[in-house]
Amino acid sequence: MLLRLLTTVVKVAVASLIVGTILAHFGITAEQLLAEVGVTPERIAELARRAFTWALPNLLLGSLIIVPVWFVIYLFRPPGRMTDDRGQRTDDGGRINDRRP
């Protein structure tokens, strides 16, 4: 799952770099696009700051419940039962175990 996320982030970064290069070739800048939409860089920074100040307390509050619950579930999980990214059980060697319980 993490590998998929990283490959998606890399694909988006490469596509953004290509499109940005093409737009820069035609003389289009980020400031022009933002002015066309009616947004300033300062406004975007202010919105990002407000989002962060809202999200951080909620993230901490949620983690006070989620992390201990996850830890208890992790502690009581039976040993030797691992799953791969697709949710299929594997044995200790990382190979897919085709036997069903």
Secondary structure, 3 states (H helix, E strand, C coil): CHHHHHHHHHHHHHHHHHHHHHHHHCCCCHHHHHHHHCCCHHHHHHHHHHHHHHHHHHHHHHHHHHHHHHHHHHHHCCCCCEECCCCCEECCCCCECCCCC
